[in-house]
């Protein structure tokens, strides 16, 4: 219809898809823009990189969400800039005019200006990066297997040292999953002495998983160390050239594998939106989620810096924040369309749903409120691990993925099977 307002959403992540689903019910026209034609379930990227799951099980075609919603269109392109004066989003394939714009572009890896690490390490934010890392893991064992004998021990060690930087959920989950993959390889690589395999987790701060209480942090460290991970706290990285990793204390670790899980920042184009951004490139938003200084551009999720209502620091870059903000953004957009002014819009309040992280097979930690009871529940071990599985299955897109992922998790729990151990790159 000619009088339909046009709402453009940048990013098909948790926030963008949730918002588009909400707006699909209204008399508006929606364009969802993303450089990929799929919605990615990022929390399980580490399981693709360690051969638990295949790519199709954590990526869902974006158009499939809206096959019954003709007022929602998907536009596959990379967002480059915003011209607020002309009300257009500038993409790699042209301009898209809007009445209201929502930035939900997610985040990318933050290397904190360390160019040598950025050039030579492996990140864990995209499907392509996870698949490349999976191939690299397997390649390194194949390379080590070709270098037998005591005279090649030093060269072999570089292939068998695996370093994960960052003690957040991504780093913890990667460390636990990598140890399980190594257990599978122990049965298959008959010429490798697995006493030479070394997995190290480095964290610059004094503990891991800052979003959970100290006792669960310590439990996480204890489980990882028991499973063979060398956990080092208060350990910073200064340089990495692809062969040697240099630590802040001067120690040099020979390794071909550094996985960077130490931080995130907003997508690069966000800083060009004409508004104030923080050090991580996230745009500053008002309490109503409007970009500071704008009356028709909103920002939600990982690309938004929301720090209101007495918060000591901005809200974390996690999926529940993005999805809750998406619901309020829809409400406020419809209010503007109905004639309300920005100062009449609803203010965002985050309802904390807790935090959880898996440490490996049968082990996880979690803390969160029980709805309606005002009680905070803590759990660790198998109970937390089972709860983690249920929560992630609920959030996965598509019944096919729910079925196949649950089967693979059960099969992996009992038999340690990793079927996705295929190297796609050419033989070296």
VMD Tcl script that draws the C-alpha trace (Angstrom):
set ca {
  {0.00 0.00 0.00}
  {1.17 3.52 -0.87}
  {0.74 4.86 2.68}
  {2.78 2.10 4.31}
  {5.83 3.39 6.14}
  {9.11 1.78 5.10}
  {11.27 0.38 7.90}
  {14.78 -0.77 7.05}
  {16.58 -3.15 9.42}
  {20.33 -3.68 9.06}
  {21.35 -7.14 10.26}
  {19.64 -10.54 10.33}
  {20.93 -11.55 13.73}
  {18.85 -12.19 16.84}
  {17.69 -8.59 17.15}
  {17.07 -7.95 13.45}
  {15.07 -11.13 12.83}
  {13.02 -10.66 16.01}
  {12.19 -7.09 15.02}
  {11.26 -8.09 11.47}
  {8.96 -10.81 12.81}
  {7.27 -8.30 15.09}
  {6.83 -5.72 12.33}
  {5.56 -8.36 9.89}
  {2.28 -8.27 11.82}
  {1.78 -4.54 11.20}
  {0.67 -2.43 8.24}
  {4.24 -1.44 7.34}
  {6.77 -2.34 4.69}
  {9.98 -3.93 5.99}
  {13.33 -4.42 4.29}
  {15.86 -6.60 6.12}
  {19.44 -6.05 4.91}
  {22.32 -8.45 5.52}
  {25.47 -9.42 3.65}
  {24.62 -13.13 4.16}
  {21.39 -14.86 3.19}
  {21.14 -16.69 6.50}
  {20.53 -16.08 10.17}
  {23.50 -17.42 12.14}
  {23.24 -18.96 15.61}
  {26.59 -17.61 16.77}
  {26.66 -19.28 20.23}
  {27.28 -22.64 18.52}
  {30.02 -21.54 16.11}
  {32.59 -23.26 18.29}
  {30.78 -26.58 17.70}
  {31.20 -26.15 13.94}
  {34.90 -25.40 14.38}
  {35.37 -28.54 16.51}
  {33.37 -30.82 14.16}
  {30.36 -31.41 16.43}
  {27.86 -29.75 14.08}
  {27.73 -28.88 10.40}
  {27.21 -25.37 9.07}
  {23.61 -25.94 7.97}
  {22.58 -26.78 11.53}
  {23.40 -23.34 12.94}
  {22.55 -21.25 9.85}
  {18.97 -20.75 8.69}
  {17.87 -19.13 5.39}
  {16.61 -15.65 6.24}
  {13.91 -15.62 3.56}
  {12.44 -18.80 5.05}
  {11.38 -16.85 8.16}
  {9.18 -14.55 6.09}
  {7.80 -16.77 3.32}
  {4.27 -15.99 4.53}
  {4.90 -12.27 5.07}
  {4.74 -10.39 1.75}
  {5.36 -7.08 3.53}
  {8.86 -8.23 4.51}
  {11.60 -8.19 1.88}
  {15.16 -9.43 2.22}
  {17.97 -7.46 0.54}
  {21.33 -9.24 0.39}
  {24.09 -6.66 0.47}
  {26.71 -5.10 2.71}
  {25.76 -1.88 4.48}
  {28.38 0.83 3.96}
  {27.02 4.15 5.21}
  {23.97 6.14 6.28}
  {22.81 9.49 5.00}
  {20.34 10.71 7.63}
  {19.64 13.96 5.78}
  {18.35 12.08 2.72}
  {17.06 9.14 4.80}
  {18.94 6.50 2.83}
  {20.99 3.48 3.74}
  {23.96 3.14 1.39}
  {24.86 -0.46 0.52}
  {27.36 -2.11 -1.78}
  {24.57 -2.60 -4.34}
  {22.80 0.73 -4.11}
  {20.78 2.98 -1.85}
  {17.65 2.09 0.13}
  {15.38 4.88 1.30}
  {13.67 4.56 4.68}
  {11.12 6.19 6.91}
  {12.64 4.52 9.95}
  {15.99 2.75 10.21}
  {17.09 0.19 12.79}
  {20.76 -0.71 13.20}
  {21.00 -4.33 14.35}
  {24.21 -5.26 12.55}
  {25.76 -7.30 15.35}
  {29.44 -7.34 16.23}
  {32.77 -8.44 14.89}
  {36.06 -9.40 16.53}
  {37.94 -6.74 18.48}
  {41.71 -7.11 18.30}
  {42.23 -3.91 20.32}
  {44.60 -2.49 17.72}
  {47.01 -5.44 17.77}
  {47.71 -5.74 14.04}
  {50.02 -8.76 14.24}
  {47.38 -10.76 16.11}
  {44.68 -9.60 13.70}
  {46.73 -10.75 10.69}
  {47.73 -14.16 12.00}
  {45.17 -15.46 14.51}
  {41.80 -17.14 14.01}
  {38.61 -15.34 14.97}
  {35.27 -16.93 15.86}
  {32.47 -14.59 14.76}
  {31.44 -15.84 11.30}
  {30.52 -19.15 9.73}
  {33.44 -18.87 7.32}
  {35.86 -18.38 10.22}
  {34.51 -21.43 12.06}
  {34.80 -23.65 8.97}
  {38.34 -22.38 8.29}
  {39.32 -23.06 11.89}
  {37.90 -26.60 11.73}
  {39.99 -27.35 8.65}
  {43.03 -25.82 10.31}
  {42.66 -27.98 13.44}
  {42.58 -31.16 11.39}
  {45.40 -29.98 9.12}
  {47.64 -29.34 12.11}
  {47.33 -32.93 13.29}
  {47.97 -34.19 9.77}
  {51.07 -31.98 9.54}
  {52.31 -33.18 12.92}
  {51.76 -36.81 11.86}
  {54.08 -36.27 8.89}
  {56.86 -34.95 11.14}
  {57.78 -38.01 13.18}
  {61.08 -38.59 14.93}
  {62.97 -36.77 17.69}
  {64.81 -34.51 15.22}
  {61.51 -32.87 14.22}
  {60.09 -32.44 17.70}
  {60.45 -28.65 17.72}
  {58.67 -28.27 14.37}
  {56.03 -30.78 15.44}
  {55.38 -28.91 18.68}
  {54.33 -25.77 16.77}
  {51.55 -27.80 15.17}
  {50.42 -29.32 18.48}
  {50.32 -26.16 20.63}
  {46.83 -24.62 20.56}
  {46.30 -21.26 22.25}
  {42.90 -19.70 22.99}
  {42.94 -16.05 24.07}
  {39.97 -14.87 26.13}
  {38.23 -16.33 29.16}
  {34.67 -15.40 28.25}
  {32.02 -17.91 27.21}
  {33.46 -18.33 23.70}
  {36.97 -19.08 24.95}
  {35.77 -21.44 27.68}
  {33.48 -23.39 25.35}
  {36.15 -23.60 22.66}
  {38.73 -24.94 25.12}
  {36.40 -27.66 26.41}
  {35.27 -28.70 22.92}
  {38.83 -28.79 21.59}
  {39.88 -31.17 24.36}
  {37.03 -33.48 23.37}
  {38.08 -33.36 19.71}
  {41.60 -34.29 20.76}
  {40.20 -37.34 22.57}
  {38.71 -38.47 19.24}
  {42.04 -37.89 17.46}
  {43.88 -40.02 20.04}
  {42.20 -43.09 18.56}
  {42.99 -42.14 14.96}
  {46.49 -40.59 14.81}
  {48.61 -43.57 15.73}
  {52.01 -41.92 15.14}
  {51.42 -38.85 17.35}
  {52.50 -38.79 20.97}
  {49.56 -36.97 22.55}
  {51.69 -35.99 25.51}
  {53.03 -33.36 23.10}
  {49.58 -31.86 22.51}
  {49.10 -28.72 24.57}
  {45.91 -26.61 24.83}
  {46.32 -23.27 26.58}
  {43.67 -20.72 27.62}
  {44.99 -17.22 28.28}
  {43.01 -14.52 30.09}
  {44.34 -11.02 30.71}
  {42.11 -10.51 33.76}
  {42.20 -12.33 37.09}
  {39.37 -14.75 36.37}
  {37.13 -16.21 33.67}
  {33.39 -15.81 32.90}
  {32.92 -12.42 34.61}
  {29.11 -12.72 34.31}
  {28.87 -15.57 36.86}
  {29.74 -15.66 40.61}
  {33.30 -16.42 41.82}
  {32.50 -19.99 42.89}
  {31.26 -20.85 39.39}
  {34.28 -19.11 37.88}
  {36.57 -21.29 39.98}
  {34.59 -24.41 39.11}
  {35.07 -23.61 35.43}
  {38.82 -23.24 35.87}
  {39.05 -26.45 37.90}
  {37.11 -28.47 35.29}
  {39.22 -27.17 32.41}
  {42.48 -27.91 34.23}
  {41.27 -31.37 35.17}
  {40.55 -32.03 31.50}
  {44.05 -30.97 30.51}
  {43.71 -27.28 29.60}
  {46.56 -25.03 30.74}
  {44.57 -22.08 32.13}
  {46.64 -18.95 32.71}
  {45.12 -15.85 34.29}
  {46.55 -12.32 34.32}
  {48.33 -13.21 31.10}
  {48.30 -10.73 28.23}
  {49.31 -11.22 24.61}
  {51.60 -8.67 22.96}
  {52.42 -10.08 19.51}
  {51.87 -13.04 17.20}
  {53.63 -13.56 13.85}
  {51.98 -16.84 12.87}
  {54.76 -18.97 14.35}
  {55.49 -17.56 17.80}
  {53.13 -15.99 20.32}
  {54.72 -13.43 22.64}
  {53.17 -12.89 26.07}
  {53.30 -9.79 28.25}
  {55.86 -11.40 30.56}
  {58.22 -12.03 27.63}
  {57.48 -15.75 27.28}
  {57.35 -17.02 23.70}
  {55.07 -19.91 22.78}
  {55.76 -21.68 19.49}
  {52.38 -22.25 17.83}
  {50.60 -22.21 14.50}
  {47.20 -21.82 16.18}
  {46.01 -18.79 18.11}
  {42.23 -18.44 18.50}
  {41.21 -14.91 19.45}
  {38.11 -14.80 21.66}
  {39.04 -11.75 23.71}
  {36.49 -9.16 22.69}
  {34.02 -7.75 20.17}
  {33.33 -4.41 18.54}
  {30.56 -3.02 16.37}
  {30.63 -3.41 12.58}
  {32.79 -0.75 10.96}
  {30.08 1.21 9.17}
  {28.27 2.00 12.45}
  {30.75 4.77 13.19}
  {29.63 6.49 9.96}
  {26.02 6.91 11.09}
  {26.70 10.49 12.15}
  {26.25 9.90 15.87}
  {28.47 9.42 18.89}
  {30.11 6.00 19.31}
  {32.08 4.41 22.15}
  {35.56 2.85 22.06}
  {34.14 -0.41 20.73}
  {32.42 1.43 17.87}
  {28.92 1.01 19.34}
  {26.54 3.88 18.76}
  {25.23 5.69 21.86}
  {21.47 5.28 22.22}
  {18.87 7.06 24.32}
  {16.63 5.25 26.80}
  {14.04 4.81 24.03}
  {16.71 3.16 21.79}
  {16.83 6.07 19.35}
  {20.33 6.91 18.21}
  {21.50 9.99 20.07}
  {20.45 13.07 18.11}
  {18.05 11.28 15.75}
  {14.25 11.01 15.65}
  {13.95 8.04 13.27}
  {17.12 5.91 13.57}
  {17.22 3.22 16.26}
  {20.06 0.90 17.30}
  {19.75 -2.40 19.15}
  {21.88 -5.35 20.18}
  {25.64 -5.56 19.77}
  {26.01 -2.30 17.85}
  {24.24 -0.21 20.51}
  {25.71 1.26 23.68}
  {22.86 1.37 26.19}
  {23.86 2.71 29.60}
  {20.89 4.20 31.44}
  {18.93 3.62 34.61}
  {21.95 3.57 36.90}
  {23.91 0.95 34.93}
  {27.62 1.03 35.78}
  {28.55 -0.19 32.29}
  {26.75 -0.69 28.96}
  {24.52 -3.74 28.58}
  {26.43 -6.85 27.45}
  {26.54 -7.99 23.84}
  {24.32 -11.06 24.29}
  {21.25 -12.32 22.42}
  {18.65 -11.64 25.19}
  {19.56 -7.94 25.15}
  {19.09 -7.78 21.37}
  {15.76 -9.62 21.34}
  {14.29 -7.62 24.21}
  {15.38 -4.38 22.57}
  {13.82 -5.52 19.30}
  {10.41 -5.82 20.95}
  {10.62 -2.30 22.38}
  {11.99 -0.86 19.12}
  {8.92 -2.19 17.30}
  {6.63 -0.64 19.90}
  {8.36 2.74 19.64}
  {8.42 2.73 15.83}
  {4.69 2.09 15.74}
  {4.22 4.88 18.30}
  {6.10 7.32 16.06}
  {4.02 6.23 13.08}
  {0.90 6.89 15.19}
  {2.04 10.47 15.75}
  {3.85 10.37 19.09}
  {7.02 12.39 19.59}
  {10.39 10.87 20.68}
  {9.97 12.17 24.23}
  {6.70 10.20 24.50}
  {8.28 6.85 23.63}
  {8.73 3.97 26.07}
  {12.04 3.51 27.83}
  {13.96 0.24 27.64}
  {14.49 -1.85 30.76}
  {16.52 -5.03 30.48}
  {15.18 -8.10 32.28}
  {18.22 -10.18 33.09}
  {17.68 -13.83 32.17}
  {20.99 -14.97 33.64}
  {24.11 -16.43 32.10}
  {25.39 -19.89 31.24}
  {28.39 -21.51 29.60}
  {29.26 -25.09 28.82}
  {32.70 -26.37 29.74}
  {32.44 -29.62 27.83}
  {30.60 -32.91 27.92}
  {28.40 -33.09 31.02}
  {29.79 -29.86 32.50}
  {28.46 -26.31 32.51}
  {27.77 -23.40 34.84}
  {24.68 -21.22 35.03}
  {23.10 -18.52 37.14}
  {19.78 -16.79 36.59}
  {16.48 -15.69 38.09}
  {13.50 -18.04 38.30}
  {10.61 -16.13 36.68}
  {7.91 -15.04 39.13}
  {9.67 -16.27 42.24}
  {12.35 -13.64 42.74}
  {14.91 -16.37 43.36}
  {18.33 -16.57 41.71}
  {19.33 -20.13 40.86}
  {22.89 -21.33 40.49}
  {23.89 -24.68 39.04}
  {26.97 -26.49 37.78}
  {27.85 -29.88 36.39}
  {25.36 -32.11 34.58}
  {22.22 -30.18 35.60}
  {23.61 -26.94 34.20}
  {24.83 -28.74 31.08}
  {21.40 -30.25 30.43}
  {19.75 -26.85 30.95}
  {22.26 -25.30 28.55}
  {21.30 -27.87 25.89}
  {17.57 -27.24 26.32}
  {17.94 -23.45 26.13}
  {20.06 -23.61 22.98}
  {17.73 -26.08 21.27}
  {14.79 -23.76 21.96}
  {16.64 -20.83 20.39}
  {17.76 -22.70 17.28}
  {15.88 -21.84 14.09}
  {14.00 -24.66 12.34}
  {12.65 -28.04 13.43}
  {15.21 -29.86 11.28}
  {18.08 -28.31 13.23}
  {16.38 -29.07 16.56}
  {16.16 -32.75 15.60}
  {19.61 -33.24 14.07}
  {21.45 -31.19 16.68}
  {19.81 -33.03 19.59}
  {20.66 -36.39 17.99}
  {24.29 -35.35 17.44}
  {24.62 -34.06 21.01}
  {23.25 -37.31 22.42}
  {25.45 -39.40 20.12}
  {28.49 -37.31 20.99}
  {27.78 -37.60 24.73}
  {27.74 -41.40 24.66}
  {30.21 -42.17 21.87}
  {32.31 -39.04 21.29}
  {31.47 -39.07 17.59}
  {32.59 -36.09 15.46}
  {31.35 -36.61 11.92}
  {32.16 -33.21 10.40}
  {35.93 -33.81 10.24}
  {36.32 -33.10 6.53}
  {39.05 -30.83 5.18}
  {37.67 -28.79 2.27}
  {40.87 -26.99 1.28}
  {43.32 -28.34 -1.30}
  {46.17 -30.69 -0.41}
  {49.29 -28.72 0.52}
}
mol new
graphics top color blue
foreach p $ca { graphics top sphere $p radius 0.5 }
foreach p [lrange $ca 0 end-1] q [lrange $ca 1 end] { graphics top cylinder $p $q radius 0.2 }
display resetview
